[in-house]
C-alpha cells in the first residue's frame, strides 16, 4: 500500500533532493565544530580553547542533530513509500550497519591502543554497541556508547523501528493519523515525562521526525488545513522542548533562547521551501560529496578526533594546525570507509536482504494474468 493520492501531483520515482544532501553536510559540519570547539573542552577532552566568539557560535552546533532528525523524517518516509517492510529493512540495514561496524571498531581500537581512560569500553559493551540497540539493553543508567555521538543513532534506530511497525501493520496510508497520535503522546510527555514510553517511542524527538514527514507529504500531495495545523504543532513542540532549562544547559550551555528558537525556525523555513518546490539544486560535486561523506564523518569524528588532538599536542602546539590536520585525517578516513566498506558491503547486504524482483510479464508463472499489477518492492 502506498501513500499516493491519485488527485495530487506525484514525485518522480527515485527523486533525489540534492538540496537535502547539502543540508546533511551543513548539519554534520555544525556538529563537528560543536564537538571540537565547544563540547570537547568542557570535560578536558580537548585542553585547547577556541576564541570566545568562535566558542559561542560553535555552542549552537548541536542543533545539527535536530536538522538531521527533520531530514530523516523526510527521507525515511520517502524510502517507506517505495516498497514493503522487507525492502525497507534491506535499505536501512545496508545504509546503516557497514560503516557503523567499521567506525565503531576503529574508535574502540584506537581507545584500546592508546589506553585512553576516557574512551575505552569493554568487550561486552563493544559487542552490544554493534547491534545499535545499546539504549534498549541499558534501560537504566547511561548507555556505554563506543562514541558519544552514537546516542543520536540510537534515536534514529528507534524511529526506523516505529516506521517498520507501520509497514508491517499495513498502515502507511494512515500515517497522518499516526503522526497526530505520536505528537499527542509527545505533548503529554512534555507536560509530564514518562520514562519508558519516552525511550521506546522516541517522544522527545517525535516533533522533528513528524515535521520531516509532513514536509514530504506537502511536497507530494500539497498543503491542506490538517497538515498546516500539524506543522505548527510540530514547530511549537520543537521550540518548547529545545528551550527548556535542561535542553539549554545541555553540552555546557552558552546559548541564548532566542538563538536556538531562531535556528530551529530557520530549519522549518528551509524545509518549507523544499516542500513547496521553491528551492531546488542540481547535482554538483558539493552535494554529491556531502551526501556520501556525512554519515561516515559523523561516525568517525568525535572520540577519534578528541584522542588525536591530544596525542598530537606535544608534536604540534598550534591548536588550529592540529585541528586542520585531524579534520583532514577524519575526512580521508571517511572517504576510505565509504568507498571500501559502505559502498560494496552495503550493496551486498541490499542484494541479500531485498525481496526478489517481480518477473517480466513474459516470464510470469502460470495462472498470473498478463498486465495484472505485481507486488511493489
N, C-alpha and C positions, 0 to 999 in steps of 0.2 A: 504494500500500500504506500502511495506516495503522498507528498504534500501538495501536489499540483492543484491549483484552482483553474478549471477549464476556462473561466471567464476572464482570467487575468493573464497579463503577458508573462511569459516564462523565460528564464535564463537559458542560454545555450548550454548543452551538455559540456561537462569538463570546463566550465567557466573558471577562468583564473583572474583573480583580482590582484594585479601587480601592486596596487597601492597598499594592499594589506601586507604584502611581503615587505614593503618599505616600513610600514608601521611595526612589524615584527622586529626589524633591525633596529629601529629607534628605541623600542621598548627594551631590547637586550642591551644596547649601549647605555641606557639610563640606569639599568640595574647594575651593570658592571662598574660604572662610575660611582654609584651609591656605595658599593662594597669597598672599592679601593680608595675612595676619597673621603668617606664618612664612617661607614659602619665598621670597617676593619680597625679603625683607630680606637674605637670605644672600649674594646676588650684587650687592647695592646697586641692584637694580632699583627697590626702594622704600627710601627713606632714612629713613623714619619707622619707629619700633618700637612695637609694642603692649606693654602692661604684661606683665611676666614671666609672671604666672599665665595671662593670655589666650594668650600665645605658646605656653606649654606645652600648653594644651588644643588650640590650633589645629594643633600639630605632629602630632596624630593624624588630621587631616582627610584625609590622602592615602588612608586606608583606605576612603574613599568610593568609590574606584575598585574596590577589592575587592568592595564591595557591588554596584556596577554590573555586575561580571562575573557574580556569582551571579544577579542579576536577568536578565541577558542569557541565561544558560543556560536559565533557566525559560521566558522569553518566546520565545526563538528555537525551542526545541523545540515549544512550543505553536503557533508560526507554521508550522513544518515539517509538523505534523500535518494542516494544513488543505488541502494540495494537493501538487502535484508540484514539480519543480525550477523550472519556468518561473514558477509562481505565487510561489515563494519568492524568486527573483531579482527579480521585479517588486515585491514588498513591501519588500525590503531596499533596492533602488535608490531607490524612491520615498521611503522613510523617511530614508535617509542623505544622499543627494547634494544635493538642492536647498539645504537650509540650510547644508550644509558648503561648497558652492561660494561662496555669498554671504559667509559668515563668513570664509572664507579670503581672499577678495578685499578685504573691509573691513579685516581685520587687516593684510594686506600693504600695502594702500593707505595706511593711517594711518602705518605704519612708513616708507614711502617719503616721504610728505608731510612728516613730522617729521624726516626724515633720521636716523632712530634707528640708532646704530651697533650696538646690541644685538639688534635685532629685524628688520632688513632682510634679505630674501633676494633672490637674483637671479631673472630671468625663468624660467630653466631650472628652478630649484628650485621656483618657484611652480607652474609647469605640471605638474611631476611630482607635487606635493602634491595637485593637483586629482584625480588618479587614486585617491587614498587608498592607493597602493601604494608610498609613499616608502620604507618599511622594507625592501622587497624590491629596489628599484632600488639603494639604498645598502647593499649587503650588508656593506661594510667601513667602519668609521668611524661617527660619529654622524650619523643622517639629518637633513638640514636642514629640519625642520618649520617651517611658517609660524608655528605657535603651539606652544609646548611641551606644551600639553595634548593635542595630537593624537596623541601616542605611543599613548595608550590606544585611540584609534580604529583604529590600525593593528592592535593586538592583537584588537580586536573583529572587524575585517575578516577577519583570519586565521581566526577561529572560524567566521565565515559561510562562508568558502570550504570549510572542512572539512565543515560541515553540507551545503553544496551537493554536495560529492563523495559524501556518504552518500546523498542523494536521487537523484543520477544513477546510483548503483550499485544503487538499489532496496533499500537495506539499512537503512531506518529501523526496520523491525520487529526488527532485531538491534542496536538502539542500545545496550542494556545491555552486551552483549559488547564492542562497540566502545569504550565508555567504560572498561571494565576494561583493555583494551589500551592506551588513552590514558593511564590512570593508571599503568600499569606502566612505560610509557616515561618519564612524568614522574618517577616514583620513581627510575629508573635515571639520568635526567639530574640529579636532585638529588644522587645519590651521586657521579656523575662527569659533569660538564657536557659536553654535545655541542652545539657552537655552531649548526651548520646545522639539525639536527633540532629544536633548541630554538626557532629562529627560524621555521621553516616549519610546525611543528606546535604552536606556542604552548605548549610544555611547561611553562614556568614558571607559567602561568595555568590549565592544564588542570584542576586540582582545583576551582577556583572555578566554571568553566563546568560541570563534571560535577556539582558539588553542586547547582547550579540545575536541571539536567536531572533529577537524581534527585528533587528536591523536586516537580517537575512530575509525574514518574511516580508518586510516592507519592500525590499528590493525586488522580491519575486512576485508578490501579489499586490503591492501598493499599500497605501495608508488608509486605515479606516478608524472609526472612533475607538474601538476596543484596543487596537494596537497603540493608538495615540495615548490613551489613558494609561495603559500598561507601561509604556515607555517612560512616562512621567513618574509613575510609581517606582520603576527601577531607579531612575535618576535620584529621586528623593531618598530612597532607601540606601543607595550607594553613598550619597553625601552624609546621611545620618550615621552610617556605620564607620565611615572613614574619618569622621571628625569627633568621635568620642575621645575622652581623655586617654583611654588605653591605646587607641589607634594612633593618636597624635604623638604619644610618647614612645611608640614602637621604634626600634632602631636608633634610639638616642634622642629622638625629638628634633628640636632645632628648626621646626617648621611653623608657618602661620596657617591658621584655619582657612583664611581666605585664599591662600595659595593652593592648598590641597583642593578646595572646592572649585577653584578656577581651572586647575589642570584636569580634574575629572570631568567637569562640564565641557572642556575643550575636546576630550576624548569622544564624548557623546556627539558633539557638533561635527567632528571629522567623520564619524561613522554615519551621521545623518547625510552628509554629502555623498558618501559612498552608496548608501541605500537608495538615495534619490537620484543616483546616476549623474550627479553634478560634479564629481571628481573622479577621473579615471587616468591611469598611467599606462603607457606602453611598456613592454618588457625592455629592460636595459641591463647592462652588467651590474648596476647598483641593486636593482630589485631582485635579479637572479641570485646574486651572492647573499643578499640579505635573507632571502627565503631559504637558501641552502645552509647557511652557517649559523643562523640564530640559535637553533637547538643545540648543536654540539658546543658552541661557545658558552651558552648558558650552563651546560652540564659541567664544563671543564674549568671555568674561570675562578670560582670563589676560593676554595681551600687550596687548590694548586697555586693560585696567584698569591695568596697570603704566605704560603711556605716559601715560594721562590723569591718573593720580595725581601723576606728576612734573611734567607740564605745568601743572597747576593749583596747584602748590605756591606760586609767587610771588603768586598772587591770593588764596589761602586757606591760611594757615599751619596751620590745625587739621586734623590727620590724620583725626580722627573725622568731621569735617564733609565733607572731600573724599571719604572712603571711602563715606559715606552717599550723596553725590551720584553717585559713579561706579557704585555698586550700582544706584541708581535709573536711571541712563542705560543701563546694560547690560541691565537688565530691560525697559526701554522698547524698546530696540533688538531684544531677543529677541521681544517681542510683535509688532513690525513684521515681522520676518523670518518668524515663524510664520504670521502672517495673510496677509502679502503675497507670500511666496515658498513656504514649506514646504507650506502647505495647497493652494494652486492648482496649483503645479508638481508637487507630489507626486501629486496626483490625476490630473493629465495623464499623468505617466510611468507610473502604475499602469495606466491605461486602455491606453496604447500597448504596454506590455510584458506585460500579463496575457493568459493564454490565453483564447480565446473561450468564453463561457458555453455550457453544453450547451443544445441546443434543447428547447423544451417537447415533451411526448410527441406532441401532435397535429401537430407540425411536423417530426418526425423524418424522416430520409432513408429512402427505400425500402430494405427489407431489414432494418431495425432493428426487432426485436420490441418491441411495446408493453410497458412495465414492465421492460424489461431495464436493469440498472444502467448508468449512463453514467459516464465518467471524471470523477473529482472534480477541482475546480480546484486 
